[in-house]
Amino acid sequence: MTEFEVVTFKAKYANAFAELNYAWIKTYFSIEEEDHRSLDSPYDYAIEPGGEIFFMLRSDQVIGTVALVPVNPKEADLKTFELAKMAIDPAFQGRGLGQKLLSHCIDWARSKRAKYIVLTTNDVLKPALRVYEKAGFVEEPDNFDDRYRRGNLTMRLVL
């Protein structure tokens, strides 16, 4: 195994998905109802509708996570995934691990023949914006997502 490994969802990592995300959200914003819905029931949120949750491990320690959630799960072909709940443990930030995790997501979405990945974020999260822009995401003129009060920016990647 390399120093860092990316794996798909396993129930034993569900708590880490919630803990890492609740931590960064509390640091910058406040927890919203949609956060509880996604973080407290990650399988129902992402896996069941046809998405995936990825975990970056160092040995067996979860140090990062991200979800790809189908935007229109009832479509026969999933064309668009939402990149959501991306978090890297603060002790491991600044090492390019977010970019590695994002690259894994992009490869996975392409393997599913998706056409787009979208995300909603906030313009105060400058390091995250740099990761997204480096991967080719561009800002959309309208913020289509009103699920979060904190979401003031929508970005899209054409695959």
N, C-alpha and C positions, 0 to 999 in steps of 0.2 A: 504494500500500500504506500502511496505517496504521502507526504506530510499532511496534505489536505485531500479529502475525498468527498465527492458529491453523490448523495444517495437519494432515492425516492422515498415517499411517505411510508412510515411504519408507525403504528400506534404508540410505540415506546418513545417516539420523538415528539408526540403531540404537545406535551407540556412545554418543551423547549420552544416550539413554534409560538405558543402563547407568551411565555416569559420574555423572550427576546423582543417581541413586538410590543407588548405592554410597556416594557422598559423604555424604549425609544419614544413611544407615543407620549408617555407621562413626562418625559424630559422636555419635549417641545410643545405639546398640546394637551388636550384633555381627552379622556376615553369617551367614545361615543357608542351609541347602541349598535351600529354596524360593526364596530370593533369586537364587541362581545359576541355577536352572531358569527363572525368569521373565526375568531381566535378560540372560542370555547367549544366549537364544533367543527374542527378543521376538515374532517372527512366529508361531512355534509356540505360544507362550504365549497371545497375545491375538487375533491376526488370523485365523489358520487356523480356530479354533473359532467365529468369527463376531463377534468383538469389534473394537475399534479402539484404536490408540494415537495420541494427539494430541500435537503439539509446538507450543509457543509460540515464535515466531521474532521476533527483532529483526534486521532485514535478513536475513541467512542464518545468523545465530547462534542456536542452540537455547538458550533461557533457561528453559524449563519443559517439563514433560512429564507425562502421565498416561495410564493404560490403563483401558479398560472391557472386562471379561472376562466372557463368559457364565458364569453359575453352573451352568446345566444345558444345555450345548451340544447335547445330543441332542434336546432339545425341538423340535418343529416351529416353535413360536413362542417366541422368546426372551423370557421374562417378567422375568427378573432379571439384572442386570449387577452385577459387583463393580467398584467404583472402586478402583484399585490403583496403586501406584508413582507417586504424585503427588509431584513435586519441582519447586521453583523455584530457580534459581541464587541463592545467598545475596546476590550483588551486586544482585539485582533484587527481593528480598523486601521486604514492607512497602508495596507499591505497588498492592495489590488485584489482582495478576495471577493469584494462585491462585484467587480468586473468579471472575475472567473465564474461566479455564481450566475450572473446575468448571461454570460456567453453560453453556459449550459442550458439555460432556459430558452434562449434563441434557437439553439440546435434542436432542442426537444420540440419546440413549436414548428420548426421547419420539417422535422420528421413526421409531424402530424398533418403536413401540407397546409398549415395555417397561412393566411395572407398578411395578418397584422398582429402586432402586440400593442396594446394601449395601456396607459397608466394614468393615475391621478396622484398628484403630489402637491407640495407647497413650495413656493419659491424661496423660502428661508432655508431649505435643506440643500445648501450649495454643494456639499460633497456628493450627495446622491444625484443632483442634476448633472454634475460633471460625468459621473459614471454613465448615466443614461445618454447624454449627448455623445460621449465617446463611442458608444455602441451604435449610434446612428438614429436615436430617437429625436424627433423634432416636435416643437411645441405646436399644438393645434390652436386655431384662432378662437375657438369657443371651448369652455370647460363644460362638457356634457354631463358630468357626474355630480349629482347633488346629494349623494349619500353621506358625505362628510362636510361639516362646517369648515374644516381646515383645508379642504381640497380647493386650491385656487388655480391649478395648472393641470392641463391634460397634455400628454405627449403620445406620439404614435411612431411605431417602427414599421416600415413596409418590409416584409420578408421576401 
